[in-house]
Amino acid sequence: MAAEIRHSVCALDCPDCCSLLVTVENGRATRLRGNPEHPITRGFLCAKVSRYLERVYSPQRLLYPQKKHGNRWVRVGWDEAIDEIATRLKAIAAEFGPEAILPYSYGGAMGYLNGSGMDRRFFHRLAASRLDRTICAAAGGAGLKATLGSRIGMAPEDFRHSRLILVWGANIHGTNIHLWPFIAEARRRGARLVAIDPVKTRTARLADQHLEIYPGSDLALALGLAHVILAEKLEDRSYIERCTTGFDSLAALVAKYPPERVESLTGIRSDEMVQLARDYARLRPAAIRLNYGVQRSERGGAAVRAIAMLPALTGAWRERGGGLLLTTSGAFEINREALECPSVHPRQPRLVNMSLLGWALTELDNPPVKALVVYNSNPAAVAPDQARVVRGLQRADLFKVVLEQFETDTAAYADFLLPVTTFLEHTDLYFAYGHYYMQLARPAIPPVGEAKSNVEIFRLLAARMGFDDPCFQESEDQMIRGALTCSNPFLNGVTLERLEAEHFVRLHLDEPFLPFAQGTVHLDAAGLEYSPPLESRLGDKELLTRYPLELVSSKNDDSLNSTFGYRDEVDAQTARLWMHPCDAVPRGIVTGDPVRVFNNRGACRLLALVCDDVRPGVVRAPSVRWNRRSPGGVGINVLTSSRLTDIGGGPTFYSCLVQVEKCESSISG
């Protein structure tokens, strides 16, 4: 049979949401490449996804349902697995109430149907506890909405028109590679690229200037830049008067953040900060690519609010190539009622913050959590306060069901392990949070082994539970049509028929797209006063005495959270702890030494990488390593706390103090 080219979409948690071309021969995918016709993908893929077929056909892939019998797995049929899971869930709901059942999911599959479709219908109908999905973007989203009123921003294509680009907490080369060609085009035209990041990332190495900010001090820098802009009368008064509210409040606050004070708070020299403010106001158009690392600290939501105010002060929103991009997801607002059917049960159950999973599994009561259903996530590795999360997962009285493709750290604790499809094996509708193209994907290949989609699994569970509501009978196409039936003007003209024919459709945007050239930007400074994170070099002095190093566990360039943790080369990268020589030498540590990283919550072991890619006082652990591959069976999140962000209820992964010591015995990694 001749090879056939089929279309698909990358469903991983990445802003690029790439359009894919899949070569299929005799029902097997043999090649994966970027679609050259897609205006963002432009024919290339990241290093992670270019090898994705290795994952699809990996000998480690889960191929059939399994049930835990003692300490070993036993293969079972789908009917047996679904019957027993439904029976257990019914019994738990009857004895403790349905709120004793907790779903846990996030971005393992970013499609609407397999990420937030039939699963939501099932748990809504069950009246289970609802999950507040805060672990990644909640604080930043709340901050952006507070300032701009919407979670939208510049079109990525328009970065080619910028003359100054600030990449703020954004490692484009590691986590947003398809934006880079537009930045490169702007630089060929003379644009300057400035990276603001506590780590010398791949992107920072390529920038014209790298400002090594203290972790968690981004709010102070934003206020300092605003101070210089207003003190030197570089603001756009016309835009401020027409398109903003609360300016006087902001002006009064930033007056308290002169360059000398901001230098002490951020570690950025006052002359560098002043020059950056001048360049930002004068080199027009100026763009900011802000990413979610900024909001993973105690004042992260306020930091996003303040950074999003800067383009309003200079009027950057009026120009193509000016403004800010954190996310485009707000433009993809679909008919959630039709997709998720929250009214399928009239009761409004309790809401459980996923960033507090350890607390929920060990302390939540009335009722306690008695069943946990995990899909699209690996909380044993990625959730904060790992020791408490694992204690909860180890409970003998907690019924655990995990839907997965590999036996992850979380899957190891399951009572039932159900194999799920990859994005090449099911139908889904895809939004993006880094561009403005809606996409449709059909199965490019049959499911491997006995894998089933999330949609199919939750439909089967609903039937076994006796849920006969019409929403559980809907096909994938009916779900898509319902989701697209909405009043969102950005979705005008986006239909299933168009998506079927064209594969990707640009949202209904003005051309050029200047989303805040008119309208109202909120500059009210209430809640923007800066205070250093409790766990930082300027925070709690007693904690700093015991744990003098600031840990940044930012994304590893060649993996995506814990998704590719089974790859040996990814494990080698995530086994490293980056240390500056000023911190390593006094501790007798050289590159390759095994080190113990610890604080009052726990300890893990890594291998030192002594380099100047972090500043003194900062250590970095590329994340997220699988616990099972780490000595002692614990990962970096054994060190992170359950403390939440100022707004949005997100985790504070990057507000974390640790100590490091050399280990006497060698460790593998």
N, C-alpha and C positions, 0 to 999 in steps of 0.2 A: 504494500500500500504506500502511495506517495506521501511524503511529509506534508502536513497541513499547518498553516500559521493561524493561531487563534489569539484572541484578545483577552487580557486579564488586567487586574489592578492590584498593586501591592497594598495589602491590608495592615501593614505594620504601623506602629504608633510613631509616625514621622510626618512632618509638615508637607513633604514633597508628594505623597500619595501618587506614585508613579503609574503611568500607563505602560502596560507590558505587552510584548509579543511573545507567544509561546509556540515553539516548534514541537509538533506532536507527531509521532510515528508509531503506528500500531497501538494506539491508546496510551502511549508513554511519552511524557514530556522529555525532550532531548536537548532543548536549548531555551534560554530565557534572556531576553534583551529589552532595552528600553524602546518605547515607540518613538520613532523619529518625527512623527507627525504631531505629537502632543507638544504644545508650546512651552511646557515646563520641563517635561522629561527629556525631550530633545535627543532621544536615541541612546542615552547612556544610563547606567544604573550604578548605585553605590556598591562598594566592595562587599557589603553584607548580603545584599539581595542578589547580586550577580551569581552567587553560589547557592541560591535558595533550593535548587533542585537536589542538592546534596541532603538538605533537610527533608524534602518530600520523600525521598527514597532511602533515607538513612536506615541502617540495620537497627538503630535504637528507637525507631518510630514505633509508637503504640499502634497495634493493628486490630485488637479485639478487646471487648470488655473483660475486666478482671475484678475479682472479689478477694479481699484480704482474708486469708484463712491462717490464723495464728500469725506467724511472721513471714508468710510467703503468699505470693499471688497465685490465684487459681483462675484459669480461663472459664468464663461463663458465656452463655448466649445473651443476646440483647433482650429477649423476652424475660428471661430470669432476672437480669439486672434491673430492668425497668419495673418489673413486678415488685421486687424486694425493696427497691428504693421508694416506690410509691407507698408500699405498705408501711415502711418505717416513717415516712413523712406524715402519713395519716395518723399514725399512732402518737407521734410527738405532738402534732397539732391538737389531737384530742386530749392528751394528758396535760400539756403545758400551755396550750394556745398556739396559734399559728405564728405569733411573733417570736416564738422560740426557734424559728427557722430563719437563717440569715443567708442571703446570696452575697457572694463576693466576686466582683469582676471589675476589669478596667479595659485597657487598650490592646489586649492581645489580638483582637480582631476588630478593626476599626469600621467595618461596614455597618450600616444601619440595621440590617436584619439579624446578623449574627453577633452584633455588639449590643443592641438595645431594642430588639424586636420581640420575638416570641418568648424570650426569657422574661422580659418585663411583664408581658401578659400573664405568664404562668405565676409569677410571684405576686402580682397584683391580685389575681383571682384567689390565690391561696391566702391572701392577707398576711403574708410573711412580713417580717421587719424589712423596711426599705433601706437601701444603702446610699449614703451620701458620698458620692464618688469625688473625693477631694485630693487624692494622692499626688496628682501631677499639676493641674492647671487652675485649681479653684481660687487661690489667692490672687494670681495674676489676672484671671478673668474678672474677679470682683473689682480689682483695682482699675482695670481698663474700663469697665462699665461705669464706675464712679466718675471717671474723668470724661470719657467720650460718649457714654450712654449706650455703647454697643461694642461687641467683640469683633470689630472689623478694622482694617487698616489699608495701607498701600497695597497695590497690586505688585507682586514680585518683579514682573517685567519692567516696572517703572524705575527700579533701581539703576537701570542703565542711564537714566537721565540725571542722576545725582552728581553733585560736585564734591560733597563731603558725606561719607557714610560712617556712622558710629555703629559698630557691632558690640552691643552691650550685653555681656553675659551670654553671648551667642557664638558657639563654635561652628561656624558655617561648614567647614570641611568635615566635621565629624557628624553633624546632626541635621544638616540642611543643604546638602551639596548642590542641589539643583538651583539654588539661588546664586551660587558662585559665578556662573557664566555672565549673569547680568551685572554683578559687581566688577568682574574682570573687564567687561565692556566699558563700564563707567571709568575705570582706572586708565584704560587705554586712551580715554578722552581727557585725562588729566585729573580725575577725582582722587581725593585722599581717603585712605581707609584707616580708621582709628579703632583699636580693640580695647575694650574696658573689661577686664577679667582678672580674677586673682590667680589664674593659672595661665602659663604661656602655652596656649593650645596651638594646634596646627594653624588655625586662622590667625592667631596673634602673631605667630612667627612670620606670616606673610604680610602683615599690616605695615603701614608706614609708621605707626606709632602704637605702642602697647602701654597702657596705664594699668599697673598692677594694684588694683584696689584691694583694701582689706575685705575679707568676706563679710557680707551682711551690712556694708556701709553705703550701699548704692543710693539710698534715700538722701544721705548727707551730701553726696556728690551732686545729685540732681538739684538740691536746694542751693548748693554753692554755685552751680552753673547759672541758675536763675538769678542769684544775687548779682553776679557780674553783668549779666545781660541787662538787668534793670538799672544797676548803678552806673553803667556806661551808656545808658539810653540807647541800647541796641534792639529794643523790642519793637514790634509792629503795632503801633497804637491803633491804627485803623482796624486791624483784625481783632484786636483785643476788645475794642469798644463795640464792634458789630456782632462778634461771634462767641463771646465768653461771658461767664458770670463769676463773681467771687474774686475778681482780680485784686481788689484792695486788701482782702484777707491774705492772699498769697504774698503780695508785696510786703506786708507787715512781717510775715514770718521769715521770708528769705533775707530780710535786712539783718537778721540775727546770725547769718551764716556767711561771714566774710571769708576770703580765701585762706587766711591763716588758721582759722578755726577748722575749716573743712579739711585742711591738710592734716591736722592732728586726728581727725575722725576717720579719714579714708586712707592715709598713707600716700596720697598723691600730692606731689609738690605744688605749692600754691601758684608758681609761675606757669606750670604746665596746665593747671586747671583754668587759669585766667585766659591763656592763649586758646585753649579748647573752646571756651565760651565765646570768645571773639570770632574764632573760625566758624563755629556753629551758626552764629547769627549772620555772618557776612558772606560765607561761601554758599551761595544759593544755586540750586535747591539742595537742601541738606536732609538726609534720611537717617533714621535710627532703626536698626534691626535689633529689637529687644527679644530676649528669649526667657524661658521659664526658670532658668537657674537663679535669676535675680529674686524671684519670689519664694525661694526655699529657705528663707530666714525669718526671724521673728517679726521684722518690719517689712516683709516682702510685699504685702499688698499695698502699703503706703508707698514703697519704692516705685512700684509700677504706676500708681496714681501720679506721682511727682514727675517721673520720666515722661509720661504721656502728656504732661502739661507743657513741656518744653517746645514742641512744634507750634503750640498755640501762641506762646510768647513771641516767637519770631515770625509768625504767619506762614510757616513752612507748608501748611496744608493747602495753601492757595496755588502751589506750583506742582506740576508733574515732576516726580522725582523727589518731592519733599514730603515730610510726614513721618510716620512710624508704622512698623509692622511687628506686632506680637502674634496675632492670630487672625485668620479670616473666617473662623468657624461661625461667627454670628450671622454671616450672610446665608448660611445653609439651614436656617430655621425651617423645619418641616412641620407637618401636622403630627405632633407628638401624641395627641389623643387617638388618632387613627392608628399610629404605629404601635404604641405601648398599651393602649386601652386601660388607663388607670382607673376608669369608672366601672370596670368589669366587676369590681367589688366596692360597695359603698363605704366600707370602713377605711379610715386613714390610719395605718399602723405607725408605730414609732420609727424614727429615722436614726440610723446608726452611722456615725462618721467612720469611713474606712481607714482613716489615718489613726484611729484609736482601736484597731482590731485587737491588739493585745489586751487592752482593758475590757473590750466587749466579750472576749472569750474567757476571761478569768474573773471579772468582777460584775459585769452587767447582770441585773436580776429583774424579777417581776415581769416577764419570766427570764431565766438564764437562757443563753444560746445553747440549744440542744442539737441543732443540725446546722451544718455549714456546707453550702454548695458553691464550689469555686470553679470559675471558668474565665478564660481570657486573662489570667493573672497567676502569679506565683508568690503569694504573700509571705511564705516562709523565708524567702530571700529578699523581697523588695520592700516589705512593710517596715516602718520604723519600730524601735523598741523590740527588736527581734527575739530576745530571750523570753519576753512575756508572750509574744505571738506563738512561739514554739511550745511553751508550757501549755497554752490553750489547745494547740493542735494535738498535743500528746494526751489530752483527757480521754480516758476510756469511755466516758459517758457522752462524748460528743460524736454524733454520727456525721461522717465526712464523705462527701461525694466530690470528685474532681474530674473535670472534663479537660483532657490534655492531648498533646501530640507526643510528648516525651515524659519520662518519669522524672519530674522536677523534684525539688526539695519539698514542695507542698504535696505533690502526688504521693510521695513516700508515706504520708500519714493517712492516706485515704482508706476508707472501708470499701468503696467502689471507685474504680478508675475506668473512665469511659473515653474511647478514642474519638477524636474530632478531626474533621477535615481541615486541610490548609486552604488558603484563599484560591488556589488553583482548582479546587474540587467542589465549589458551591457557588450559587448565585448570590450576588449582593449589590447594594447601592452604596456608593461611596461619596462622602463629602471630603473636603480637605481643610486643614487649618494653616496651610502655607500658600495656597493659591485659590483661584475662583473657578474651578472646573468640577462639575458634578460628573460622576462616572458610573457606568454599569459594567458588571462582569458576570459572565456565565461560566459554568464549569468548563475548564479547558481539558481536563482529564477526569476519568472516573475516580471515585474515592479509593485510596489505597487501603488494602485490607478490608476491615469491616467498619471503617471510620464513618461517622455521620456528622452532619452539620449541627451547630447549636440549635438552629431552627427546628430541625427534625427531632432532635433529642427532647427538647422541651414540649414539642407537640405530642410526642409519645407519652411523656410523663403526664401531660394534661389529660390525655385520654384515659390512662390508668388511674388517675385520681378521680375520674368521673366528671371532669369539667366538659360540659357539652355546649358551652357558649360558642356562637358562630365564629368568633375571632380565632379560635383554635383550628378551624377548618380552612382558613384562608391559605391560598397558595402564596409563594414568594411574589409572584407578579401582582396579586391582589394587595399584598402588603405594600409594595412599592407604589402602586397607584394611589392607595390611601394616603401614604406619607407625602406624596407630591401634590395632594389636593389641599392647598393652603393659600393664604392671602399674602404671603411674602413676595413683594415685588421683585426681589432678586431671582425668584424661581419662575417668573413669567416665561412661558415658552419651553420650560424644561419638562418633558414628558417621557414616559417609558418608551414610546414609539421612537422619539428622536434619539434617546440614549441607545436603543437597540440598533438603530441604523448608523449612528455616528460614534458610539462608544464613550465619548466625552463631549460635554456641552458647556460652554462658558456661560456663567450666570448673566442675568440681564443687568449689565452695568453701563453707566454713562461712559462716554469716551471723550476725553480722558477721564479716568476715574479719580475724582478728588472728593473723597467721602466727607470731609469736614471743611471744605472751602466755605460752606455756609453752615448754618445750624448753631448749636450751642456746645461749647466745651466748658466743663465745670472746673474752675480754678480755686474753689473754696478750700482753704488750707486746714480746716478742722481735721484733727487726727494726723497731721503730717509732721508734727514735731519729732525730731530724731532722738532716739535713745539707743545706744549700742545693744546688741543681743546679750542676754544673760551669759551665754557661753561664747565669749569672744575676748580678744585681747584687751578690750576696754570695758568688759562686763564685770561679772562677779570676781572680786579680787581673791577671795578664798579658793574658789574653783580654779582660777588661773594659776595659783601657787602649786596646786596638785597636778593640774593638767594644762601645761603652758602652750600647747600647739593647737591651732585651729584646723580642723579636718574638713576638707572639701571632697565629698564622694561623688564627683560629677561623672557624666556619662562617658563610657569608654568609646573611643572613635569607631572601633570595628565590631561592636556588638550593639544591642538595643535592649536596655534594661537587662533582664536575665534570659532573653529569648535564645541567644546563641551560646549559652554557658556550657553546653556540651562540647563545643569545639576546643581542641587543645590549645590552639594559638590564642583564642579569646581568654581561656583560663590563665594562660601565662601572662597576658596583659593585665588582667584584673587581680592577679596575685601580687602586684607591685604596690609599694608605698613610695611615692615621690617625696624626697626630703631635700631641703637646701643644705649645702655643705656647712653653713653656720649652725645648723641644728644637728647634723649628722656627726661632725667631727668631735664635738665635746662628748658625745655618747659612744664614741669609738666605733661608729657604724660606717661601713663602706658598701658600695653597690654589691648586691648579691647576698648580703648578710640577712639571715632570718631575724625578724624583729617582732616584738610583741607590742601591739597597739591597744591601749586600754583606757578606761575611765571608770566611773562609779557604777556604770550599767553592765559592763562586761569587758571582754578582751578577745582579740582575734590575732592570728599570725599571718604575716605577709613577708615579702622579700623586698629589701630596700633598693631603691633606685635613687642614688644621690645625684642631683642635677640642679641647675639654676632655673628650671621651668616653674618653680614655685618660689615665692619670696620667703625670707626668714620668718619663722613663726607659723608658716602654713605647711601642711602636709596634704597630699592628694592621694586618694585611692580610687582608680578608675572602676566604675561600677557597672553591673553587679555580678560578683562572683557567686557561683553556686556554693551553698554551704557544704554540701557533701564532698566537694573537691578541695575544701579548705581544711588545714590541720585543726582538729578539734571539732569539726563539723559546724562551725559558725562563720557567718560572713560579716561584712562591714556594718550592716545595720544592727548588730548587737551593740554598737556604740551610739547610735542615734536615739534621740528621745521621742517621747510622745507629746512634747510641747507643740502647740499649734501656732499658726501665723496670726497676725493681727486681725485680718479679715479673711473670709473664705474658708476658714477651718482647715487649711492645708498643713502638711508636715513641715518641720523646720530641719530638714536633712543637713543643711549647710551651716547651722548654728550649733556647732559640736566641738567641745574641747576634749583633747586626748593627751596622753603621755606616750612616749615611745621608748622602748629599751631593747637592747640587743639580746637575742636569745642565745643561750649556751649551746643548745643542740641544733643541728641542721633540720630544716623542714623542706618538704618538696613543694613545688609550685611552678 
